Amino acid sequence: MHDRAATSTMRRAAAAGRRPDGLWPRLERWRGTPHAVDLLTAGGCFALMSLDIPGLARADNALTGTTATVALALGAATLLPRRRVPWGPWLPYGVALVFLVWLHELTLIQFALYSVGRYRGRAAGILACGGYLAVACVSYALPNWPAHRGETVSQFLALVVPVGVLATGVGIAANRRDLVLALERQRAETALLQAVQGERSSVAGDVHDFVGRELTLLAVRAEVLSRRARGEPWERDFDELSETARRAHLLLNEIVVRRASGGGAPTPGLEALPRLARESRTAGNEVRIDIDAAAYRQSPLRQAAVYRVVQECLTNAAKHAPGLPVDVTVALTPERLRVTVTNPVPTTLPATAPVSAGTGTAGMAERVHAMGGTFDAGERSGRYEVRAELPARTAP
């Protein structure tokens, strides 16, 4: 009931007072994308390297201020494809080594080593760092190594080694963090899929229990009528009807995926809602239930769907809004069966974080959607509201 991740975007848009299809929301969405991060990284790298442009123009490397700016800009631009293609991180790495030997530039190599470590892992990062240190030593042995980059061997190593080790280490650490986050997302997606599958199995079990019962009664009734019609022309028709009901029941058993427990009691209906309310009162939430009398004549499958929605909502209220009242309304119109569950949004967080897999809302939605209905959950005017609507279908 309190799955706020699904409504956070709408709340931010409402708080900002901007239309969701305007320019600013599009910029907000683009700001955290990989493209934006790569662009900002390349721009930051170029800004740092541009501090060396006056010195490069004065050095004996055939560069002027303009050509130095162009060269450094092109070098920084190699950071843009670093995560899009397999060789992406190696492109700025190779250019950074050229800059190191040619211009004695150490800025780009830091970004390049970080990129290799983050997007290609620990082994590639260590290999790249070793290559950088080897090229740096060769470059130091060549003439014209600038004094401000380390005049003695100790000064040189004190500058070059930390640059490579720190950049590589941070990249590898970021890579490990990415792997952990990816694993957490995968686990969350797996839990969500399991919840949806579990709800589908539950719906299938209810279909088997309710529909199978009616088919059994139909077959028995047809047999009774067949016995009464002995010697009559329509005796054979009743026999065929009874056989058809049996085949339909067998087909239902073969097609419907049974619950993992192998069956069990079907999901209760509206008559079980007062019991849920008493259990919630024991847990500390006062529950007020208003059920349209005509709703009790709805089909068992629809009543089971309403029960599941109310059950999950009361469970979530006990977790996320302990001690607050909950209102449950089951209303019936000529075309729709509507269940609404609301409670005030708590102003303070519980002392201990509730234990929750975060899949209850997905299960509710799957049950409602399987019945051809609509489902919506979110905060409205200081209250958290879950609303589910099902096509009305009166039980025969």
C-alpha positions in Angstrom: 0.0 0.0 0.0 2.9 2.3 0.7 4.9 1.6 -2.4 6.1 5.1 -2.8 8.5 4.4 -5.6 5.7 4.3 -8.1 4.5 7.8 -7.3 7.7 9.6 -6.5 8.1 11.1 -10.0 4.5 12.5 -10.0 5.0 14.0 -6.5 8.2 15.7 -7.6 6.5 17.2 -10.7 3.6 18.3 -8.5 5.9 19.9 -6.0 7.7 21.8 -8.7 4.5 23.1 -10.1 5.5 22.3 -13.7 3.7 20.3 -16.4 5.1 16.8 -16.7 5.6 17.3 -20.5 7.5 20.6 -20.2 11.1 21.3 -21.0 12.3 21.3 -17.3 11.0 17.8 -16.5 12.7 16.5 -19.6 16.0 18.1 -18.5 15.4 16.6 -15.0 15.1 13.2 -16.5 18.1 13.7 -18.8 20.3 15.0 -15.9 20.9 11.6 -14.4 21.3 9.6 -17.6 24.6 8.0 -18.6 24.8 10.4 -21.6 24.7 13.5 -19.3 27.3 12.0 -16.9 29.7 11.3 -19.8 29.2 14.8 -21.1 29.9 16.4 -17.8 32.9 14.1 -17.3 34.4 15.1 -20.6 33.7 18.8 -19.9 35.3 18.6 -16.5 38.4 16.8 -17.9 38.8 19.5 -20.6 38.4 22.3 -18.1 41.2 20.9 -16.0 43.5 20.3 -19.0 42.8 23.8 -20.3 44.8 25.1 -17.3 47.9 23.8 -19.1 47.2 25.5 -22.4 49.4 28.5 -21.8 52.3 26.3 -20.8 51.8 24.0 -23.8 51.8 27.0 -26.1 55.2 28.1 -24.7 56.7 24.7 -24.7 58.7 23.3 -27.7 56.0 21.0 -29.0 54.8 22.9 -32.1 51.5 23.8 -30.4 49.9 27.3 -30.2 47.2 28.3 -27.9 44.6 27.4 -30.5 46.0 24.0 -31.6 46.6 23.1 -27.9 43.0 23.8 -27.2 41.8 21.7 -30.1 44.1 18.8 -29.2 43.0 18.8 -25.6 39.3 19.1 -26.5 39.6 16.1 -28.9 41.3 14.2 -26.1 38.6 14.9 -23.6 35.9 14.0 -26.2 37.3 10.4 -26.3 35.6 10.0 -22.8 32.1 10.2 -24.4 31.9 6.6 -25.8 33.6 5.0 -22.8 30.6 2.9 -21.7 28.8 2.5 -25.0 31.2 0.2 -26.9 33.5 -2.6 -25.7 36.6 -0.7 -26.5 35.2 2.6 -25.2 37.3 3.0 -22.1 40.5 2.0 -24.0 40.2 4.9 -26.4 40.8 7.7 -23.9 43.4 5.5 -22.3 45.4 5.3 -25.5 45.1 9.0 -26.2 46.1 9.7 -22.6 49.3 7.7 -23.1 50.1 9.8 -26.2 49.4 13.0 -24.3 51.7 11.7 -21.5 54.7 11.1 -23.9 54.0 14.1 -26.2 52.7 16.8 -23.8 53.5 15.3 -20.4 49.8 15.7 -19.6 48.6 13.8 -16.5 45.0 14.9 -16.3 43.4 12.7 -19.0 45.1 9.6 -17.8 43.4 9.9 -14.5 39.9 9.9 -16.1 41.0 7.1 -18.5 42.3 4.8 -15.7 39.1 5.4 -13.7 37.0 4.5 -16.8 38.9 1.3 -17.5 38.7 0.2 -13.9 35.0 0.9 -13.6 33.7 -0.3 -16.9 36.1 -3.2 -17.5 36.7 -4.5 -14.0 39.7 -5.1 -11.7 41.9 -7.1 -14.1 41.7 -4.6 -16.9 42.2 -1.7 -14.4 45.4 -3.3 -13.0 46.7 -4.0 -16.5 46.0 -0.4 -17.6 47.7 1.0 -14.5 50.8 -1.1 -15.1 50.9 0.0 -18.7 50.6 3.7 -17.6 53.4 3.4 -15.1 55.7 1.8 -17.7 55.0 4.5 -20.3 55.5 7.2 -17.7 58.9 5.8 -16.8 59.9 5.7 -20.5 58.6 9.3 -20.9 60.6 10.4 -17.8 63.8 8.8 -19.4 63.3 10.9 -22.5 64.7 14.5 -22.6 62.6 17.6 -21.9 60.6 16.1 -19.0 59.3 19.2 -17.3 60.6 20.1 -13.9 57.2 20.7 -12.4 56.3 17.0 -13.1 59.1 15.8 -10.9 62.8 16.7 -11.3 64.2 13.8 -9.4 63.2 10.1 -9.5 61.6 10.3 -6.0 59.6 13.4 -7.0 58.6 11.7 -10.2 57.4 8.6 -8.5 55.6 10.6 -5.8 53.6 12.2 -8.5 53.0 9.5 -11.1 52.4 6.5 -8.9 49.6 8.0 -6.7 47.9 9.4 -9.9 47.6 5.9 -11.4 46.9 3.9 -8.3 44.2 6.2 -6.9 42.4 6.6 -10.2 42.5 2.9 -10.8 41.5 2.0 -7.3 38.5 4.4 -7.3 37.4 3.0 -10.7 37.6 -0.6 -9.5 35.7 0.3 -6.3 33.0 1.9 -8.4 32.9 -1.2 -10.6 32.3 -3.4 -7.5 29.5 -1.0 -6.4 27.9 -1.2 -9.8 27.9 -5.0 -9.6 26.3 -4.9 -6.1 23.6 -2.5 -7.3 22.9 -4.6 -10.4 22.6 -7.7 -8.2 20.2 -5.9 -5.9 18.1 -4.8 -8.9 18.1 -8.3 -10.2 16.9 -9.7 -6.9 14.2 -7.1 -6.7 13.0 -7.9 -10.2 13.1 -11.6 -9.3 11.1 -11.1 -6.2 8.6 -9.0 -8.2 8.2 -11.7 -10.8 7.8 -14.3 -8.2 5.1 -12.3 -6.5 3.3 -11.8 -9.8 3.6 -15.5 -10.6 2.4 -16.4 -7.2 -0.7 -14.3 -7.6 -1.3 -15.8 -11.0 -1.1 -19.2 -9.4 -3.5 -18.1 -6.7 -6.0 -16.8 -9.3 -5.6 -20.1 -11.3 -6.3 -22.0 -8.1 -9.4 -20.0 -7.4 -10.6 -20.5 -10.9 -10.1 -24.2 -10.5 -11.9 -24.3 -7.2 -14.9 -22.2 -8.1 -15.4 -23.2 -11.7 -14.6 -26.8 -11.0 -17.3 -26.9 -8.3 -19.9 -25.6 -10.7 -18.9 -28.1 -13.4 -19.1 -30.9 -10.9 -22.6 -29.8 -9.9 -23.6 -29.5 -13.6 -22.4 -33.1 -14.3 -24.3 -34.5 -11.3 -27.4 -32.6 -12.2 -27.3 -33.8 -15.8 -26.9 -37.4 -14.6 -29.9 -37.1 -12.3 -32.0 -35.7 -15.2 -30.8 -38.5 -17.4 -32.1 -41.1 -15.0 -35.4 -39.3 -14.8 -35.7 -39.3 -18.5 -35.2 -43.0 -19.0 -36.9 -44.1 -22.3 -37.5 -40.5 -23.3 -36.1 -39.0 -26.5 -34.0 -36.4 -24.6 -32.3 -39.0 -22.3 -29.3 -39.0 -24.7 -29.0 -35.2 -24.6 -28.7 -35.3 -20.8 -26.0 -38.0 -21.0 -24.1 -35.9 -23.5 -24.4 -32.8 -21.2 -23.1 -34.8 -18.3 -20.1 -36.1 -20.3 -19.4 -32.6 -21.6 -19.2 -31.3 -18.1 -16.8 -34.0 -17.0 -14.5 -33.3 -20.0 -14.6 -29.6 -19.2 -13.6 -30.4 -15.6 -10.7 -32.6 -16.8 -9.6 -30.0 -19.2 -9.7 -27.4 -16.5 -7.5 -29.6 -14.4 -5.0 -30.0 -17.2 -4.9 -26.3 -18.3 -5.1 -24.4 -15.1 -1.7 -24.1 -13.3 -2.3 -25.3 -9.7 -0.8 -23.5 -6.7 2.6 -24.6 -5.5 0.9 -26.2 -2.4 -1.0 -28.5 -4.7 -4.4 -26.8 -4.0 -5.9 -25.8 -0.7 -8.8 -23.7 0.3 -9.9 -21.0 -2.1 -9.4 -17.3 -1.3 -12.3 -16.1 0.9 -14.8 -13.5 -0.2 -16.4 -10.4 1.3 -17.8 -12.3 4.3 -14.2 -12.7 5.6 -13.5 -9.0 5.6 -14.8 -8.4 9.2 -12.3 -11.1 10.4 -9.4 -9.1 8.7 -10.7 -5.9 10.4 -10.6 -7.6 13.8 -7.0 -8.8 13.2 -6.0 -5.3 12.2 -7.6 -3.9 15.3 -5.5 -6.3 17.4 -2.4 -5.1 15.6 -3.3 -1.5 16.4 -5.1 -0.2 13.3 -8.7 0.8 13.7 -10.5 -0.4 10.6 -13.9 0.9 9.4 -15.6 -1.2 6.7 -18.4 -0.1 4.5 -19.7 -2.8 2.1 -22.5 -2.4 -0.4 -25.0 -5.1 0.4 -25.4 -5.8 -3.3 -21.7 -6.6 -3.6 -22.2 -9.9 -1.7 -24.0 -11.2 -4.9 -20.9 -10.7 -7.0 -19.1 -13.8 -8.3 -16.7 -15.6 -6.0 -13.7 -14.7 -8.1 -14.5 -11.0 -7.8 -15.0 -11.3 -4.1 -11.7 -13.1 -3.8 -10.0 -10.3 -5.6 -11.5 -7.7 -3.3 -10.4 -9.8 -0.3 -6.8 -10.0 -1.5 -6.6 -6.2 -2.1 -8.0 -5.4 1.4 -5.8 -8.1 3.0 -2.6 -6.7 1.5 -3.6 -3.1 2.2 -4.2 -3.8 5.9 -0.9 -5.7 6.1 0.9 -2.7 4.6 -1.0 -0.3 6.9 0.2 -2.3 9.9 3.8 -2.0 8.6 4.0 1.6 7.4 1.2 3.4 9.3 0.9 1.6 12.7 -1.8 3.0 14.9 -3.6 5.0 12.2 -7.2 4.3 11.2 -8.0 2.6 7.9 -11.2 3.1 5.9 -12.3 0.3 3.6 -15.2 0.9 1.1 -16.6 -1.7 -1.2 -19.1 -0.1 -3.6 -21.1 -1.5 -6.5 -22.4 0.3 -9.6 -24.2 -1.3 -12.5 -20.9 -1.8 -14.3 -18.1 -1.7 -11.7 -17.2 -3.2 -8.4 -14.9 -0.7 -6.6 -12.8 -1.2 -3.5 -11.1 1.7 -1.9 -8.7 1.5 1.1 -7.3 4.7 2.6 -5.3 5.8 5.7 -3.5 8.9 6.8 0.1 9.3 5.7 2.2 8.9 8.9 4.1 12.1 9.8 6.9 10.2 11.5 8.7 7.1 10.4 8.4 3.9 12.5 11.2 3.4 15.0 12.3 0.3 13.2 12.1 -0.2 9.4 9.3 -2.6 8.5 10.3 -6.0 7.0 8.9 -5.8 3.5 9.8 -7.4 0.2 8.0 -4.6 -1.7 6.0 -7.0 -3.9 2.6 -6.8 -2.3 1.4 -3.9 -4.5 2.5 -5.9 -7.6 0.5 -8.9 -6.4 -2.6 -6.8 -5.8 -2.3 -5.2 -9.2 -1.8 -8.6 -10.9 -4.9 -10.1 -9.3 -7.0 -7.1 -10.4 -5.6 -6.9 -13.9 -6.2 -10.7 -14.3 -9.9 -10.0 -13.7 -10.0 -7.2 -16.3 -9.9 -4.4 -13.8 -7.9 -1.3 -13.0 -5.6 -0.6 -10.1 -4.1 2.6 -8.7 -2.2 3.4 -5.5 -0.7 6.7 -4.3 -0.9 9.7 -1.9 -3.8 12.0 -2.3 -4.4 15.0 0.0 -2.4 13.7 2.9 -3.9 10.2 2.7 -2.6 7.0 1.0 -5.2 5.5 -1.2 -5.5 2.2 -3.0 -8.3 1.9 -5.5 -9.2 -1.2 -7.5 -12.1 -1.5 -9.9 -13.4 -4.7 -11.4 -16.1 -5.4 -14.0 -19.3 -6.2 -12.1 -20.6 -9.7 -12.6 -23.4 -11.0 -10.4 -23.1 -14.7 -9.4 -25.9 -16.9 -10.8 
